[in-house]
Amino acid sequence: MESSSAGTGTRAGTGPGGGRRAATRQKLYEAAVTLIAEKGFSATTVDEIAERAGVAKGTVYYNFASKTELFEELLRHGVGLLTASLRDAARETEERGGSRVEALDGMIRAGLVFIDRYPAFTQLYVAELWRTNRAWQSTLMVVRQEAVAVVETVLREGVERGELSAEIDVQLTAAALVGMVLVAALDWQAFQSERSLDDVHSALSLLLRGRVSGSR
């Protein structure tokens, strides 16, 4: 996963030393997400993460107090990138004078692009949403809400502008749209990989416009 200053939730500094630390943490994120996707959290060791990242074991503990903290920060980092991409899509639509439905459509595409780029992280994220006994559960709920809140904002704006029905349950609809993209994208990658991103986006776009905006 590439690093980003937007919503990463990391503690890296801004100077040269901070840049090196951010790069190291990025290597650790990439190693951890790949290994945990392959083997599961419990079966993945710090030694394996360090080896995959090409760093010493002590480097892992210099950056993170434990494997649990590494995974928690990985969740913050990954969902932060997703949230930033959704927010950027909404802003870009606003800047060109597009409607809120167009903003939602742009966010769907941004979500698909993110999932296509980071499939292992997405698989982990979706799997963790169903678990309730993890040390990082509260963190996961917080970062999940940050992503969903971006969609909620656009839906509320659409209702206020009269573009969307006032009967929409904003909170549930936002969660449903995010869930639709996650599940559809994972299904696409696992069972319909012959489809292009444009093809999947087109199908979800029609669903959005038919079910949310009521247009034909």
CYANA upper distance limits for C-alpha pairs under 8 A (distance plus 0.5 A):
  1 MET  CA     26 GLN  CA      7.57
  1 MET  CA     29 TYR  CA      7.71
  1 MET  CA     30 GLU  CA      6.30
  1 MET  CA     78 GLY  CA      8.22
  1 MET  CA    118 TYR  CA      7.16
  2 GLU  CA     26 GLN  CA      7.52
  3 SER  CA      8 THR  CA      8.40
  3 SER  CA     22 ALA  CA      8.23
  3 SER  CA     23 ALA  CA      8.27
  3 SER  CA     26 GLN  CA      6.80
  4 SER  CA      8 THR  CA      7.08
  4 SER  CA     81 LEU  CA      7.40
  6 ALA  CA     80 GLY  CA      7.30
  6 ALA  CA     81 LEU  CA      7.21
  6 ALA  CA     84 ALA  CA      6.64
  7 GLY  CA     76 ARG  CA      8.25
  7 GLY  CA     77 HIS  CA      7.39
  7 GLY  CA     80 GLY  CA      4.81
  7 GLY  CA     81 LEU  CA      6.84
  7 GLY  CA     83 THR  CA      7.96
  7 GLY  CA     84 ALA  CA      7.13
  8 THR  CA     76 ARG  CA      6.52
  8 THR  CA     77 HIS  CA      4.58
  8 THR  CA     78 GLY  CA      7.65
  8 THR  CA     79 VAL  CA      8.41
  8 THR  CA     80 GLY  CA      5.53
  8 THR  CA     81 LEU  CA      7.10
  9 GLY  CA     73 GLU  CA      7.42
  9 GLY  CA     76 ARG  CA      6.13
  9 GLY  CA     77 HIS  CA      6.38
  9 GLY  CA     80 GLY  CA      7.75
 10 THR  CA     73 GLU  CA      7.31
 10 THR  CA     76 ARG  CA      8.41
 10 THR  CA     77 HIS  CA      7.54
 12 ALA  CA     18 GLY  CA      5.63
 12 ALA  CA     19 GLY  CA      7.68
 12 ALA  CA     21 ARG  CA      6.62
 12 ALA  CA     22 ALA  CA      5.92
 13 GLY  CA     17 GLY  CA      7.60
 13 GLY  CA     18 GLY  CA      4.33
 13 GLY  CA     19 GLY  CA      7.23
 13 GLY  CA     21 ARG  CA      8.21
 13 GLY  CA     22 ALA  CA      8.20
 14 THR  CA     18 GLY  CA      5.60
 14 THR  CA     19 GLY  CA      6.80
 15 GLY  CA     19 GLY  CA      6.64
 16 PRO  CA     20 ARG  CA      6.90
 17 GLY  CA     21 ARG  CA      6.72
 18 GLY  CA     22 ALA  CA      6.52
 19 GLY  CA     23 ALA  CA      6.73
 20 ARG  CA     24 THR  CA      6.73
 21 ARG  CA     25 ARG  CA      6.59
 21 ARG  CA     63 ASN  CA      8.36
 22 ALA  CA     26 GLN  CA      6.57
 23 ALA  CA     27 LYS  CA      6.90
 24 THR  CA     28 LEU  CA      6.86
 25 ARG  CA     29 TYR  CA      6.61
 25 ARG  CA     63 ASN  CA      7.45
 26 GLN  CA     30 GLU  CA      6.75
 27 LYS  CA     31 ALA  CA      6.64
 27 LYS  CA     53 ALA  CA      5.80
 28 LEU  CA     32 ALA  CA      6.40
 28 LEU  CA     49 ILE  CA      7.25
 28 LEU  CA     50 ALA  CA      7.62
 28 LEU  CA     53 ALA  CA      6.04
 28 LEU  CA     60 VAL  CA      7.91
 29 TYR  CA     33 VAL  CA      6.50
 29 TYR  CA     70 LEU  CA      8.16
 29 TYR  CA     74 LEU  CA      6.40
 30 GLU  CA     34 THR  CA      6.75
 30 GLU  CA     53 ALA  CA      7.98
 31 ALA  CA     35 LEU  CA      6.67
 31 ALA  CA     49 ILE  CA      6.07
 31 ALA  CA     50 ALA  CA      8.20
 31 ALA  CA     52 ARG  CA      5.97
 31 ALA  CA     53 ALA  CA      5.80
 32 ALA  CA     36 ILE  CA      6.37
 32 ALA  CA     49 ILE  CA      6.11
 32 ALA  CA     71 PHE  CA      8.00
 33 VAL  CA     37 ALA  CA      6.47
 33 VAL  CA     74 LEU  CA      8.24
 33 VAL  CA    120 ALA  CA      7.00
 33 VAL  CA    121 PHE  CA      6.47
 33 VAL  CA    124 LEU  CA      8.21
 34 THR  CA     38 GLU  CA      6.76
 34 THR  CA    120 ALA  CA      6.86
 34 THR  CA    121 PHE  CA      8.39
 35 LEU  CA     39 LYS  CA      6.42
 35 LEU  CA     40 GLY  CA      7.83
 35 LEU  CA     44 THR  CA      6.98
 35 LEU  CA     48 GLU  CA      8.47
 35 LEU  CA     49 ILE  CA      7.70
 36 ILE  CA     40 GLY  CA      4.92
 36 ILE  CA     41 PHE  CA      5.57
 36 ILE  CA     43 ALA  CA      8.36
 36 ILE  CA     44 THR  CA      6.57
 36 ILE  CA    124 LEU  CA      8.37
 37 ALA  CA     41 PHE  CA      8.48
 37 ALA  CA    120 ALA  CA      6.49
 37 ALA  CA    121 PHE  CA      8.14
 37 ALA  CA    123 GLN  CA      7.84
 37 ALA  CA    124 LEU  CA      6.83
 39 LYS  CA     43 ALA  CA      6.36
 39 LYS  CA     44 THR  CA      6.73
 40 GLY  CA     44 THR  CA      6.82
 44 THR  CA     48 GLU  CA      7.22
 44 THR  CA     49 ILE  CA      7.96
 45 THR  CA     49 ILE  CA      6.93
 45 THR  CA     67 LYS  CA      8.40
 46 VAL  CA     50 ALA  CA      6.63
 46 VAL  CA     57 LYS  CA      7.38
 46 VAL  CA     60 VAL  CA      7.89
 46 VAL  CA     67 LYS  CA      6.95
 47 ASP  CA     51 GLU  CA      6.63
 47 ASP  CA     57 LYS  CA      6.39
 48 GLU  CA     52 ARG  CA      6.52
 49 ILE  CA     53 ALA  CA      6.57
 50 ALA  CA     54 GLY  CA      6.50
 50 ALA  CA     55 VAL  CA      5.67
 50 ALA  CA     56 ALA  CA      6.34
 50 ALA  CA     57 LYS  CA      5.78
 50 ALA  CA     59 THR  CA      8.18
 50 ALA  CA     60 VAL  CA      7.02
 51 GLU  CA     55 VAL  CA      6.71
 51 GLU  CA     56 ALA  CA      7.78
 51 GLU  CA     57 LYS  CA      8.26
 55 VAL  CA     59 THR  CA      6.88
 55 VAL  CA     60 VAL  CA      8.30
 56 ALA  CA     60 VAL  CA      7.71
 57 LYS  CA     61 TYR  CA      7.52
 58 GLY  CA     62 TYR  CA      6.59
 59 THR  CA     63 ASN  CA      6.85
 60 VAL  CA     64 PHE  CA      6.41
 61 TYR  CA     65 ALA  CA      5.76
 61 TYR  CA     66 SER  CA      6.90
 64 PHE  CA     69 GLU  CA      6.50
 64 PHE  CA     70 LEU  CA      6.10
 65 ALA  CA     69 GLU  CA      6.72
 65 ALA  CA     70 LEU  CA      8.15
 66 SER  CA     70 LEU  CA      6.82
 67 LYS  CA     71 PHE  CA      6.77
 68 THR  CA     72 GLU  CA      6.64
 68 THR  CA    135 ALA  CA      8.03
 68 THR  CA    136 TRP  CA      8.20
 69 GLU  CA     73 GLU  CA      6.57
 70 LEU  CA     74 LEU  CA      6.55
 71 PHE  CA     75 LEU  CA      6.78
 72 GLU  CA     76 ARG  CA      6.95
 72 GLU  CA    136 TRP  CA      6.21
 72 GLU  CA    139 THR  CA      7.56
 72 GLU  CA    140 LEU  CA      8.34
 73 GLU  CA     77 HIS  CA      6.49
 74 LEU  CA     78 GLY  CA      6.52
 75 LEU  CA     79 VAL  CA      6.48
 75 LEU  CA    125 TYR  CA      7.77
 75 LEU  CA    140 LEU  CA      7.34
 75 LEU  CA    143 VAL  CA      8.30
 76 ARG  CA     80 GLY  CA      6.23
 76 ARG  CA    139 THR  CA      8.06
 76 ARG  CA    140 LEU  CA      8.10
 76 ARG  CA    143 VAL  CA      6.78
 77 HIS  CA     81 LEU  CA      6.83
 78 GLY  CA     82 LEU  CA      6.95
 78 GLY  CA    121 PHE  CA      7.59
 79 VAL  CA     83 THR  CA      6.51
 79 VAL  CA    143 VAL  CA      6.74
 79 VAL  CA    144 ARG  CA      7.60
 79 VAL  CA    147 ALA  CA      7.64
 80 GLY  CA     84 ALA  CA      6.61
 80 GLY  CA    143 VAL  CA      7.70
 80 GLY  CA    147 ALA  CA      8.29
 81 LEU  CA     85 SER  CA      6.75
 82 LEU  CA     86 LEU  CA      6.82
 82 LEU  CA    111 GLY  CA      7.41
 82 LEU  CA    114 PHE  CA      7.01
 82 LEU  CA    147 ALA  CA      7.64
 83 THR  CA     87 ARG  CA      6.66
 83 THR  CA    146 GLU  CA      7.37
 83 THR  CA    147 ALA  CA      5.23
 83 THR  CA    150 VAL  CA      7.75
 84 ALA  CA     88 ASP  CA      6.53
 85 SER  CA     89 ALA  CA      6.71
 85 SER  CA    107 MET  CA      8.22
 85 SER  CA    110 ALA  CA      6.57
 85 SER  CA    111 GLY  CA      7.90
 85 SER  CA    114 PHE  CA      8.24
 86 LEU  CA     90 ALA  CA      6.88
 86 LEU  CA    107 MET  CA      5.54
 86 LEU  CA    110 ALA  CA      6.56
 86 LEU  CA    111 GLY  CA      7.30
 86 LEU  CA    147 ALA  CA      8.16
 86 LEU  CA    150 VAL  CA      7.52
 86 LEU  CA    151 VAL  CA      8.36
 87 ARG  CA     91 ARG  CA      6.67
 87 ARG  CA    107 MET  CA      8.25
 87 ARG  CA    150 VAL  CA      6.82
 88 ASP  CA     92 GLU  CA      6.54
 89 ALA  CA     93 THR  CA      6.81
 89 ALA  CA    103 ALA  CA      7.18
 89 ALA  CA    106 GLY  CA      6.02
 89 ALA  CA    107 MET  CA      5.91
 89 ALA  CA    110 ALA  CA      7.08
 90 ALA  CA     94 GLU  CA      6.78
 90 ALA  CA    103 ALA  CA      5.37
 90 ALA  CA    104 LEU  CA      7.60
 90 ALA  CA    106 GLY  CA      7.32
 90 ALA  CA    107 MET  CA      6.96
 90 ALA  CA    154 VAL  CA      8.01
 91 ARG  CA     95 GLU  CA      6.64
 91 ARG  CA    103 ALA  CA      8.43
 92 GLU  CA     96 ARG  CA      6.99
 93 THR  CA     97 GLY  CA      6.84
 93 THR  CA     98 GLY  CA      5.57
 93 THR  CA     99 SER  CA      7.87
 93 THR  CA    100 ARG  CA      8.50
 93 THR  CA    102 GLU  CA      7.39
 93 THR  CA    103 ALA  CA      5.85
 93 THR  CA    106 GLY  CA      7.85
 94 GLU  CA     98 GLY  CA      6.06
 94 GLU  CA     99 SER  CA      7.84
 94 GLU  CA    100 ARG  CA      8.42
 94 GLU  CA    103 ALA  CA      7.78
 98 GLY  CA    102 GLU  CA      6.48
 98 GLY  CA    103 ALA  CA      7.38
 99 SER  CA    103 ALA  CA      6.80
 99 SER  CA    158 GLY  CA      8.29
 99 SER  CA    163 GLU  CA      8.19
100 ARG  CA    104 LEU  CA      6.69
100 ARG  CA    154 VAL  CA      6.64
100 ARG  CA    155 LEU  CA      7.64
100 ARG  CA    157 GLU  CA      7.48
100 ARG  CA    158 GLY  CA      5.74
100 ARG  CA    163 GLU  CA      7.69
101 VAL  CA    105 ASP  CA      6.69
101 VAL  CA    158 GLY  CA      7.69
101 VAL  CA    163 GLU  CA      8.01
101 VAL  CA    164 LEU  CA      8.50
101 VAL  CA    209 ARG  CA      7.90
101 VAL  CA    213 SER  CA      7.41
102 GLU  CA    106 GLY  CA      6.61
103 ALA  CA    107 MET  CA      6.68
103 ALA  CA    154 VAL  CA      7.86
104 LEU  CA    108 ILE  CA      6.75
104 LEU  CA    151 VAL  CA      7.79
104 LEU  CA    154 VAL  CA      7.62
104 LEU  CA    155 LEU  CA      8.49
105 ASP  CA    109 ARG  CA      6.97
105 ASP  CA    205 SER  CA      6.49
105 ASP  CA    208 LEU  CA      7.80
106 GLY  CA    110 ALA  CA      6.65
107 MET  CA    111 GLY  CA      6.55
108 ILE  CA    112 LEU  CA      6.79
108 ILE  CA    181 VAL  CA      7.01
108 ILE  CA    201 HIS  CA      7.66
108 ILE  CA    204 LEU  CA      8.15
108 ILE  CA    205 SER  CA      8.18
109 ARG  CA    113 VAL  CA      6.66
109 ARG  CA    201 HIS  CA      6.43
110 ALA  CA    114 PHE  CA      6.69
111 GLY  CA    115 ILE  CA      6.70
111 GLY  CA    181 VAL  CA      7.20
111 GLY  CA    182 LEU  CA      8.29
112 LEU  CA    116 ASP  CA      6.49
112 LEU  CA    181 VAL  CA      7.25
112 LEU  CA    182 LEU  CA      8.37
112 LEU  CA    185 ALA  CA      6.84
112 LEU  CA    197 LEU  CA      7.70
112 LEU  CA    201 HIS  CA      7.88
113 VAL  CA    117 ARG  CA      6.64
113 VAL  CA    197 LEU  CA      8.11
114 PHE  CA    118 TYR  CA      6.52
115 ILE  CA    119 PRO  CA      5.70
115 ILE  CA    122 THR  CA      6.61
115 ILE  CA    182 LEU  CA      8.07
115 ILE  CA    185 ALA  CA      7.33
115 ILE  CA    186 LEU  CA      8.40
116 ASP  CA    185 ALA  CA      8.18
116 ASP  CA    189 GLN  CA      8.43
118 TYR  CA    122 THR  CA      6.82
119 PRO  CA    123 GLN  CA      6.69
119 PRO  CA    186 LEU  CA      8.24
120 ALA  CA    124 LEU  CA      6.86
121 PHE  CA    125 TYR  CA      6.57
122 THR  CA    126 VAL  CA      6.63
122 THR  CA    182 LEU  CA      8.13
123 GLN  CA    127 ALA  CA      6.64
123 GLN  CA    186 LEU  CA      7.98
124 LEU  CA    128 GLU  CA      6.59
125 TYR  CA    129 LEU  CA      6.85
126 VAL  CA    130 TRP  CA      7.66
126 VAL  CA    182 LEU  CA      8.20
127 ALA  CA    131 ARG  CA      7.66
129 LEU  CA    140 LEU  CA      7.98
131 ARG  CA    137 GLN  CA      8.37
132 THR  CA    137 GLN  CA      6.88
133 ASN  CA    137 GLN  CA      7.64
136 TRP  CA    140 LEU  CA      6.66
137 GLN  CA    141 MET  CA      6.76
138 SER  CA    142 VAL  CA      6.82
139 THR  CA    143 VAL  CA      6.80
140 LEU  CA    144 ARG  CA      6.46
141 MET  CA    145 GLN  CA      6.63
142 VAL  CA    146 GLU  CA      6.91
143 VAL  CA    147 ALA  CA      7.07
144 ARG  CA    148 VAL  CA      6.81
145 GLN  CA    149 ALA  CA      6.25
146 GLU  CA    150 VAL  CA      7.22
147 ALA  CA    151 VAL  CA      7.70
148 VAL  CA    152 GLU  CA      6.77
148 VAL  CA    174 ALA  CA      6.46
148 VAL  CA    175 ALA  CA      6.49
148 VAL  CA    178 VAL  CA      7.30
149 ALA  CA    153 THR  CA      6.64
149 ALA  CA    174 ALA  CA      8.13
150 VAL  CA    154 VAL  CA      7.21
151 VAL  CA    155 LEU  CA      6.76
151 VAL  CA    174 ALA  CA      5.94
151 VAL  CA    178 VAL  CA      8.48
152 GLU  CA    156 ARG  CA      6.65
152 GLU  CA    170 VAL  CA      6.42
152 GLU  CA    171 GLN  CA      6.69
152 GLU  CA    173 THR  CA      8.45
152 GLU  CA    174 ALA  CA      5.82
153 THR  CA    157 GLU  CA      6.74
154 VAL  CA    158 GLY  CA      6.67
155 LEU  CA    159 VAL  CA      6.81
155 LEU  CA    164 LEU  CA      8.06
155 LEU  CA    170 VAL  CA      6.76
155 LEU  CA    174 ALA  CA      7.93
156 ARG  CA    160 GLU  CA      6.64
156 ARG  CA    170 VAL  CA      7.21
157 GLU  CA    161 ARG  CA      6.61
158 GLY  CA    162 GLY  CA      6.67
158 GLY  CA    163 GLU  CA      5.49
158 GLY  CA    164 LEU  CA      5.72
159 VAL  CA    163 GLU  CA      6.38
159 VAL  CA    164 LEU  CA      5.19
159 VAL  CA    165 SER  CA      6.48
159 VAL  CA    166 ALA  CA      6.04
162 GLY  CA    166 ALA  CA      8.27
163 GLU  CA    213 SER  CA      7.64
164 LEU  CA    168 ILE  CA      8.12
164 LEU  CA    212 VAL  CA      7.66
164 LEU  CA    213 SER  CA      6.03
165 SER  CA    213 SER  CA      7.82
168 ILE  CA    173 THR  CA      7.65
169 ASP  CA    173 THR  CA      6.34
170 VAL  CA    174 ALA  CA      6.47
171 GLN  CA    175 ALA  CA      6.92
172 LEU  CA    176 ALA  CA      6.56
173 THR  CA    177 LEU  CA      6.62
174 ALA  CA    178 VAL  CA      6.83
175 ALA  CA    179 GLY  CA      6.52
176 ALA  CA    180 MET  CA      6.40
177 LEU  CA    181 VAL  CA      6.87
178 VAL  CA    182 LEU  CA      6.82
179 GLY  CA    183 VAL  CA      6.52
180 MET  CA    184 ALA  CA      6.29
181 VAL  CA    185 ALA  CA      6.33
181 VAL  CA    204 LEU  CA      8.34
182 LEU  CA    186 LEU  CA      6.73
183 VAL  CA    187 ASP  CA      6.60
184 ALA  CA    188 TRP  CA      6.51
185 ALA  CA    189 GLN  CA      6.74
185 ALA  CA    200 VAL  CA      8.34
186 LEU  CA    190 ALA  CA      6.54
187 ASP  CA    191 PHE  CA      6.08
187 ASP  CA    192 GLN  CA      7.26
188 TRP  CA    192 GLN  CA      5.01
188 TRP  CA    193 SER  CA      6.09
188 TRP  CA    195 ARG  CA      7.74
188 TRP  CA    200 VAL  CA      8.10
189 GLN  CA    193 SER  CA      5.34
195 ARG  CA    199 ASP  CA      6.61
195 ARG  CA    200 VAL  CA      7.33
196 SER  CA    200 VAL  CA      6.97
197 LEU  CA    201 HIS  CA      6.55
198 ASP  CA    202 SER  CA      6.49
199 ASP  CA    203 ALA  CA      6.94
200 VAL  CA    204 LEU  CA      6.86
201 HIS  CA    205 SER  CA      6.37
202 SER  CA    206 LEU  CA      6.81
203 ALA  CA    207 LEU  CA      6.98
204 LEU  CA    208 LEU  CA      6.61
205 SER  CA    209 ARG  CA      6.70
206 LEU  CA    210 GLY  CA      6.47
207 LEU  CA    211 ARG  CA      6.33
207 LEU  CA    212 VAL  CA      8.39
208 LEU  CA    212 VAL  CA      5.89
208 LEU  CA    213 SER  CA      7.55
209 ARG  CA    213 SER  CA      5.57
209 ARG  CA    214 GLY  CA      6.73
209 ARG  CA    215 SER  CA      6.32
209 ARG  CA    216 ARG  CA      7.79
210 GLY  CA    214 GLY  CA      5.53
210 GLY  CA    215 SER  CA      6.12
210 GLY  CA    216 ARG  CA      6.72
